[in-house]
Amino acid sequence: MAIGQWSKDECQPLNTQHAVMNTTLIIDLEVDTQGLKCPLPLLRLKKALNTLESGQVVRVTATDPASVLDFGVFVEQTGHLMLEQYEETGILIYLIRKG
């Protein structure tokens, strides 16, 4: 698959719930970037955010350790909000609200 193309498995619309700080959060979109290296996880996140309305939430899964810094700097510079960032069995998980 060429860069910039999406497969159904990489980006899935969701309407699932996730508990964050004792509140329930609706996850509107999930993006799987596992196995991809910099800069592809960040590019997939940017493309996903472009499809969302302000206030909607994307959940990104990644395995590239560089995504921690990349995503953190990106959300600070673009006005989005990192709601949660954690690791589960070697998979980095990010919940980001579109600004």
C-alpha positions as a Markdown table, in Angstrom:
| # | Residue | x | y | z |
|---|---|---|---|---|
| 1 | Met | 0.0 | 0.0 | 0.0 |
| 2 | Ala | 1.4 | 3.4 | -0.9 |
| 3 | Ile | 1.9 | 6.2 | 1.7 |
| 4 | Gly | -1.3 | 8.2 | 2.1 |
| 5 | Gln | -3.6 | 5.3 | 1.2 |
| 6 | Trp | -5.9 | 3.9 | 3.9 |
| 7 | Ser | -7.1 | 0.4 | 4.3 |
| 8 | Lys | -10.3 | -0.5 | 6.2 |
| 9 | Asp | -8.1 | -2.1 | 9.0 |
| 10 | Glu | -6.1 | 1.1 | 9.7 |
| 11 | Cys | -8.9 | 3.6 | 10.4 |
| 12 | Gln | -12.2 | 2.5 | 11.8 |
| 13 | Pro | -15.1 | 4.7 | 12.8 |
| 14 | Leu | -16.2 | 3.9 | 16.3 |
| 15 | Asn | -18.8 | 4.8 | 18.8 |
| 16 | Thr | -17.2 | 3.1 | 21.8 |
| 17 | Gln | -16.8 | 4.3 | 25.3 |
| 18 | His | -13.6 | 4.5 | 27.4 |
| 19 | Ala | -13.3 | 5.5 | 31.0 |
| 20 | Val | -10.9 | 8.5 | 31.6 |
| 21 | Met | -10.5 | 9.9 | 35.1 |
| 22 | Asn | -13.9 | 8.5 | 36.3 |
| 23 | Thr | -15.8 | 9.8 | 33.2 |
| 24 | Thr | -17.0 | 8.0 | 30.2 |
| 25 | Leu | -15.5 | 9.1 | 26.9 |
| 26 | Ile | -16.9 | 8.4 | 23.4 |
| 27 | Ile | -14.1 | 7.3 | 21.0 |
| 28 | Asp | -15.2 | 8.4 | 17.5 |
| 29 | Leu | -12.4 | 7.0 | 15.4 |
| 30 | Glu | -9.6 | 4.4 | 15.9 |
| 31 | Val | -6.3 | 4.4 | 14.0 |
| 32 | Asp | -4.0 | 1.5 | 14.1 |
| 33 | Thr | -0.4 | 2.4 | 13.3 |
| 34 | Gln | 1.2 | -0.6 | 14.9 |
| 35 | Gly | 4.3 | -1.7 | 13.0 |
| 36 | Leu | 4.8 | 1.7 | 11.3 |
| 37 | Lys | 7.8 | 3.9 | 11.9 |
| 38 | Cys | 8.2 | 7.6 | 12.0 |
| 39 | Pro | 6.8 | 9.7 | 10.3 |
| 40 | Leu | 3.9 | 7.4 | 9.3 |
| 41 | Pro | 2.1 | 7.2 | 12.7 |
| 42 | Leu | 2.0 | 11.0 | 12.9 |
| 43 | Leu | 0.9 | 11.3 | 9.3 |
| 44 | Arg | -2.0 | 8.8 | 9.9 |
| 45 | Leu | -3.0 | 10.8 | 13.0 |
| 46 | Lys | -3.0 | 14.0 | 11.1 |
| 47 | Lys | -5.1 | 12.5 | 8.3 |
| 48 | Ala | -7.6 | 11.0 | 10.9 |
| 49 | Leu | -8.0 | 14.3 | 12.7 |
| 50 | Asn | -8.8 | 16.0 | 9.4 |
| 51 | Thr | -11.9 | 13.8 | 9.2 |
| 52 | Leu | -13.2 | 14.7 | 12.7 |
| 53 | Glu | -15.2 | 17.6 | 14.0 |
| 54 | Ser | -13.9 | 19.7 | 16.8 |
| 55 | Gly | -14.4 | 17.9 | 20.1 |
| 56 | Gln | -14.4 | 14.4 | 18.7 |
| 57 | Val | -11.9 | 11.9 | 20.0 |
| 58 | Val | -9.4 | 9.6 | 18.1 |
| 59 | Arg | -7.8 | 6.5 | 19.7 |
| 60 | Val | -4.4 | 5.7 | 18.2 |
| 61 | Thr | -2.4 | 2.5 | 18.7 |
| 62 | Ala | 1.3 | 2.5 | 17.9 |
| 63 | Thr | 4.5 | 0.6 | 18.5 |
| 64 | Asp | 7.0 | 3.2 | 17.5 |
| 65 | Pro | 8.6 | 4.7 | 20.6 |
| 66 | Ala | 9.1 | 8.0 | 18.7 |
| 67 | Ser | 5.4 | 8.5 | 18.6 |
| 68 | Val | 5.5 | 9.5 | 22.3 |
| 69 | Leu | 7.5 | 12.7 | 21.4 |
| 70 | Asp | 6.0 | 13.2 | 18.0 |
| 71 | Phe | 2.3 | 13.1 | 19.2 |
| 72 | Gly | 3.1 | 15.2 | 22.3 |
| 73 | Val | 4.7 | 18.0 | 20.3 |
| 74 | Phe | 2.1 | 17.8 | 17.5 |
| 75 | Val | -0.9 | 18.2 | 19.9 |
| 76 | Glu | 0.8 | 21.1 | 21.7 |
| 77 | Gln | 1.5 | 22.9 | 18.4 |
| 78 | Thr | -1.9 | 22.3 | 16.8 |
| 79 | Gly | -4.3 | 23.0 | 19.6 |
| 80 | His | -5.5 | 19.4 | 20.1 |
| 81 | Leu | -5.7 | 17.8 | 23.5 |
| 82 | Met | -3.9 | 14.6 | 24.7 |
| 83 | Leu | -6.6 | 13.1 | 27.0 |
| 84 | Glu | -4.6 | 10.0 | 27.8 |
| 85 | Gln | -1.4 | 8.2 | 26.9 |
| 86 | Tyr | -0.5 | 4.8 | 28.2 |
| 87 | Glu | 1.1 | 1.5 | 27.3 |
| 88 | Glu | -0.5 | -1.9 | 27.3 |
| 89 | Thr | 1.6 | -5.0 | 26.6 |
| 90 | Gly | 4.0 | -3.1 | 24.4 |
| 91 | Ile | 1.4 | -1.1 | 22.5 |
| 92 | Leu | 1.3 | 2.7 | 23.0 |
| 93 | Ile | -2.3 | 4.0 | 23.2 |
| 94 | Tyr | -3.3 | 7.7 | 22.8 |
| 95 | Leu | -6.6 | 9.3 | 23.2 |
| 96 | Ile | -6.6 | 12.7 | 21.5 |
| 97 | Arg | -9.5 | 15.2 | 21.3 |
| 98 | Lys | -9.6 | 17.4 | 18.2 |
| 99 | Gly | -9.2 | 21.1 | 19.0 |
